[in-house]
């Protein structure tokens, strides 16, 4: 069961990517298989904006989404919505790209006033892509992901605890799904061996 991390910030380093990477560390600590981060800023911008589905970078990113069992998506909040970069990426995905997947949304913003962007802007789009279950998101302000004196970003204690809780929940859900799938697998039966009784 693999987890794909999607960084929707147009700039690197960024607070939202730092939040994403902290979540990846906690997921690994819980035994989850975490794929390398898909940095949307590294995809061909002309292919994204032009909805060039057959572009090599877009096709590869789409295939990575398809292979994942769960998605963790992180974005900065601009003007009360998720980033334009994330928007154009989600637009080029197939309509059922998240079908059957668990999704954990993460967002950062300069003010607590934009906290609802997760529920009112991002969640409906994730749902429209067929997500099986969208876990409670994490929103952090600049104070929640502060710039450290030595460089890089840290996490405030309350955000770190929310990341831990979310990672535990996501890893646990994936383990339960894997156990259920294994328990419900049946051996193939040849048609000639099928018997009917009335």
N, C-alpha and C positions, 0 to 999 in steps of 0.2 A: 504494500500500500504506500504510494508515494505522494508527497505534498509538493506542489509547485508554488514558488514565491514569485509574485509579480510586483515589481517596483514601478509605480506610475508617476514618479516625479521626473520632471524634465531636467532637473539639475542633480548633480552628484558632487560631493556628498549632500545628503538632505536629511531632515528630521524624520520624514516618513520612511525612508530607506533604513535609517538607524533603528526605528521601531520595528520594521520588518526583520532586520537582522537579529535583533534581540529576541524576537518571537521564534526565529529559526533555531537559535541556540537552546531555547527552552524546549522546543519540540524535539530536538536531538537528545536532550537530556531525558526525555520521556520515551526514548527508543523509536521515534518516528523516522522514517526515511525521507529526508528533505532534499529536493533537487536544487541545483544551483539557481540563483536568482535570475529571473528573466527581466533584464533591464530594458524597459520599453524605450528609453532614450537612445539606445543603441540600434534600434530598428531603423530601417530606411524611411525617413520622414515623407518622402515623396510617395512611396508605396502606401504608407498609412493614409495620408491625406487623399490620395487618389483612389483609395479602396482597391489597390492592385492585389487581389487575392492570390495570384500566382507568383508574386514576388518571392524570391528564395527566403528572405528574412521573415516575411509574413507567414509563409507556408510552414517554415520551421517552428515559429512561435505557436502557430495554431496546432501543430502536431504535438508540441510539448503540453499544451493545455489538454488535448484529447487523451494523452497517456496518463495524466495525473488522476489520482483518486480524490484529492482535495486541493483547494486553492486558497492561498493567503494573498490577498491583494491590498497593497498600501498606496495611499495617495495623499498629496497635500490638498487642502481645501482652498479653492480660489473662488471668491464671489459666491459663497454659499453652495458650491458644487465641487465635485471631484475634478481632477485635472483634465484639461483638453487632450493631453497625450493619452491618458487612460480611456477617454471617450472615443477617440479615433481607433484605438486598438479594439475595444469592445465592439465597435461598429463593424470591424472586418471579420469578427469571429462568426462561425455558423450560429444560427438561431438557437440550437440546442447544445452549444459548446460546453455548458456546465451541467448537462443532464446527469443526474445521479451523483453529483459531487457535493461534498461538504465545502462550504466557503466561509472563510473568516475575513471580514473587512477591517482594515486599519486606516486611520486618517489622522493627520496633524493639521493644526491651524493656529493662527495667531491669537484667536479669541475663543472663549467658551461659547460665544453666541452662534458659532457655526457647527456646534456639536450635532445638531439634527440633520446635517448634510448626509451623514451615514444612512439615516433611516428614510429621509425624504428624497434624496437624490440618487445615492448609490444602490441601496437595497432593491428598489424596484427594477433596476437594470439587471442586477445579478439574478433576480427572480425570473425575469423575462428570458434569461439565457438557460433556464431549466434547472437551476441549482436545487438539489434535493433538500438541503437544509442550510440556512444561513445562520451561523452562530452569532451571538451578541457581539457587536463590533467594539473596537477600542478607539476612542478619540483622545488625542493628547494635544494640549496647547504647547507653546514654546517653553513654558515653565516645566511642563511634564517631560520634555526631551531637551534638557538644557545643553548648551554648548560648553564643553569642558575646557578648563584653562590650558590643558596639554594638547587640545585639538580633539576633534571628533565630538560625539554626542553621548550623553548618559541618559539614564531614566530616573525620574523621581520615584520615590518608594511606592506611592500609590499606583503609578502606571506599571512599575515592575511587577507588582502583585497581580494586577489585571492581566498582564502578559502571561504570567505563570498560570493563572486560572484558565485562561483561554487555551494555552498550549496543552494543559492537562485534559481539558474537555475535548479538544480536537483529537489528540492522540488516543484518548480513551474511546471516542466514537469510532475511529478508524479500526482499532483493535476489535471492538464489538462487531463491526461490519464484516471484518475478515473472518471472525469466528463463525458468524451466522452464515456467510457464504460457504465456508468449508463444511458446515453441518448440513447444508441443504443441497450439496452436490450429489448427484446420482450417477451411477454407472450407466453407460449406453446399453440399451437392450435392442437386439436385432428384431426387426419387424416380425420375422417368422416365429419368434419366441413369445409374441404377445398373445395372450389368451383373454377371451371375453366371456363373461357369464351374464346371463340375463335373469 
